[in-house]
Amino acid sequence: MQVDVNATSGPLSPGRILAVLRRDGPMTRQELQARVGLSRATMVERLDALSRMKLLRTAGRQASSGGRPAELLAADEAGRCALVADIGVSHLAVAVADLTATVLAVRREKVPARQDPAAVLERVLALGAELLAETGRAEDFCVLAAGIPGQVDPTSGANTAPPSMPGWSGTAVHDAIAARVRVPVVVENDANALAFGEHLADGAPATTMLGVKVGTGIGSGVVINGRPYRGVTGSVGEIGHIKLAGHEERCACGRSGCLAAVASGRALLRLLRPSGVRTLADVVRQVEQGREEAVATVTEAGRQLGGVLATVVSIVNPQHLRLGGPIGALPRFADAVRAAVLDQAHPVALLGLREITPARLGDQAPLIGLAGLAADAVFDPSTVDAQLA
């Protein structure tokens, strides 16, 4: 997290002090005082306020060159926790995570594909309450983050869902959750959450990460210099409904020839139904068993996605491309994507592309990404200062 101590809330605010500690700590009180330019009395006041909010901790003592070693201070990223929810077309995962983005407990469930949004969000809160009780962290709960497919308005948190989730379009997900909990609420596109989780798994370097989620549908997310890039209307990464030349397959969105109609999990279910496939787990199982038709169909889907991603790579020029979701994680699918990108992307863009691989974190990636985004929301200087005020 990069913080300018001279930004709007000013170097004297507790939130800005905490941001410096989170970015540069641990450090002693004297080092922190010199860094932000406060008097000793004001520093004590600010640090006491942060301690009362459980946002500050001691992190040992500085090596001594004589005399009593000075105490080291750090932002407390383990003392409080978040609820995070990865909501999909037919699945729901809810977890408790601390603010280091470490998942402490998780519960996964299947949900009906056309489940009412209010019922799903109610289930998120019910599972969250159970997990907080089981982990003994109910008193530490300070933020809730939800990841959902489709376009998320970056201002309101309202969702424009993919066609496979028609009941969700226009749902004010943020407001619906915020009306039920007394903590900040973060709503993020699920592919952005996946990309951010993979970014954190790499140690949060200042690089560009392209994350692609292939499950029932197809979506992608971009992280640039440590932050998800969402675009003006939150539609960055909506690649599933790019039209492919020479294809007329009917898409759930009502158009023909969309990438999702050719290469998504839903498309694979349609194509492999004569082979007895009924679920994405069936697709995965048949590919892992080496069933010829399933392998060929999944390989072709990966090739089609790779052709689209070759253009994305040429425009975004990322260092990393990670594939998640039950289909994206299949090695044969990833191999086909990789071959198409390497064959079709701009050669100069490929010079910086270090890898095209399945997600390092597997199905944990969106949850960890959401936990990281939740932590950034909690430690945002304006949020900290508003809570103290």
GIDA-V864865 format. One record per residue. N is the residue number from 1. NEAR is the number of other C-alpha atoms within 10 Angstrom. Layout:
# GIDA-V864865
N_NEAR + N_NEAR
This chain:
# GIDA-V864865
1_15 + 2_12 + 3_15 + 4_12 + 5_19 + 6_11 + 7_10 + 8_11 + 9_15 + 10_15 + 11_19 + 12_17 + 13_20 + 14_24 + 15_26 + 16_26 + 17_25 + 18_26 + 19_24 + 20_25 + 21_20 + 22_20 + 23_13 + 24_15 + 25_17 + 26_22 + 27_21 + 28_21 + 29_17 + 30_13 + 31_14 + 32_21 + 33_17 + 34_11 + 35_14 + 36_18 + 37_12 + 38_16 + 39_11 + 40_12 + 41_8 + 42_14 + 43_21 + 44_14 + 45_11 + 46_19 + 47_18 + 48_14 + 49_15 + 50_22 + 51_14 + 52_10 + 53_15 + 54_16 + 55_21 + 56_22 + 57_17 + 58_15 + 59_16 + 60_15 + 61_15 + 62_14 + 63_10 + 64_9 + 65_7 + 66_6 + 67_6 + 68_10 + 69_13 + 70_15 + 71_16 + 72_19 + 73_23 + 74_21 + 75_25 + 76_23 + 77_20 + 78_17 + 79_17 + 80_22 + 81_29 + 82_32 + 83_30 + 84_32 + 85_30 + 86_27 + 87_21 + 88_21 + 89_21 + 90_16 + 91_14 + 92_19 + 93_22 + 94_25 + 95_27 + 96_30 + 97_28 + 98_26 + 99_25 + 100_18 + 101_24 + 102_17 + 103_19 + 104_15 + 105_15 + 106_18 + 107_15 + 108_13 + 109_11 + 110_11 + 111_15 + 112_10 + 113_13 + 114_13 + 115_15 + 116_13 + 117_18 + 118_15 + 119_9 + 120_16 + 121_19 + 122_14 + 123_16 + 124_23 + 125_18 + 126_12 + 127_22 + 128_25 + 129_16 + 130_13 + 131_21 + 132_22 + 133_12 + 134_12 + 135_11 + 136_10 + 137_19 + 138_18 + 139_10 + 140_15 + 141_20 + 142_20 + 143_22 + 144_29 + 145_27 + 146_28 + 147_26 + 148_26 + 149_26 + 150_29 + 151_25 + 152_29 + 153_21 + 154_17 + 155_9 + 156_12 + 157_21 + 158_21 + 159_24 + 160_22 + 161_20 + 162_23 + 163_16 + 164_20 + 165_20 + 166_17 + 167_16 + 168_23 + 169_18 + 170_15 + 171_17 + 172_19 + 173_24 + 174_21 + 175_14 + 176_16 + 177_23 + 178_15 + 179_10 + 180_11 + 181_13 + 182_12 + 183_15 + 184_17 + 185_25 + 186_21 + 187_28 + 188_29 + 189_33 + 190_30 + 191_31 + 192_32 + 193_33 + 194_36 + 195_33 + 196_32 + 197_29 + 198_30 + 199_32 + 200_19 + 201_17 + 202_12 + 203_8 + 204_15 + 205_13 + 206_13 + 207_15 + 208_23 + 209_29 + 210_30 + 211_30 + 212_28 + 213_29 + 214_24 + 215_21 + 216_23 + 217_27 + 218_29 + 219_28 + 220_29 + 221_26 + 222_27 + 223_25 + 224_17 + 225_16 + 226_18 + 227_20 + 228_22 + 229_17 + 230_20 + 231_11 + 232_10 + 233_11 + 234_20 + 235_19 + 236_19 + 237_23 + 238_18 + 239_21 + 240_23 + 241_20 + 242_13 + 243_18 + 244_19 + 245_9 + 246_7 + 247_13 + 248_14 + 249_16 + 250_15 + 251_20 + 252_19 + 253_14 + 254_9 + 255_13 + 256_18 + 257_19 + 258_24 + 259_25 + 260_31 + 261_29 + 262_28 + 263_27 + 264_26 + 265_25 + 266_21 + 267_23 + 268_24 + 269_19 + 270_13 + 271_16 + 272_18 + 273_14 + 274_9 + 275_14 + 276_11 + 277_19 + 278_14 + 279_15 + 280_17 + 281_12 + 282_17 + 283_26 + 284_19 + 285_14 + 286_19 + 287_23 + 288_14 + 289_11 + 290_12 + 291_13 + 292_10 + 293_14 + 294_23 + 295_19 + 296_15 + 297_20 + 298_28 + 299_22 + 300_18 + 301_24 + 302_27 + 303_22 + 304_21 + 305_29 + 306_27 + 307_21 + 308_21 + 309_25 + 310_23 + 311_16 + 312_18 + 313_24 + 314_17 + 315_12 + 316_15 + 317_21 + 318_23 + 319_18 + 320_21 + 321_24 + 322_26 + 323_29 + 324_31 + 325_24 + 326_18 + 327_30 + 328_26 + 329_22 + 330_20 + 331_16 + 332_19 + 333_25 + 334_25 + 335_18 + 336_20 + 337_28 + 338_22 + 339_16 + 340_20 + 341_25 + 342_19 + 343_14 + 344_17 + 345_21 + 346_16 + 347_11 + 348_10 + 349_18 + 350_20 + 351_11 + 352_13 + 353_17 + 354_11 + 355_13 + 356_20 + 357_20 + 358_23 + 359_24 + 360_17 + 361_17 + 362_18 + 363_16 + 364_19 + 365_27 + 366_33 + 367_32 + 368_30 + 369_28 + 370_33 + 371_34 + 372_26 + 373_25 + 374_30 + 375_24 + 376_15 + 377_19 + 378_24 + 379_23 + 380_17 + 381_25 + 382_17 + 383_15 + 384_21 + 385_16 + 386_9 + 387_11 + 388_14 + 389_6
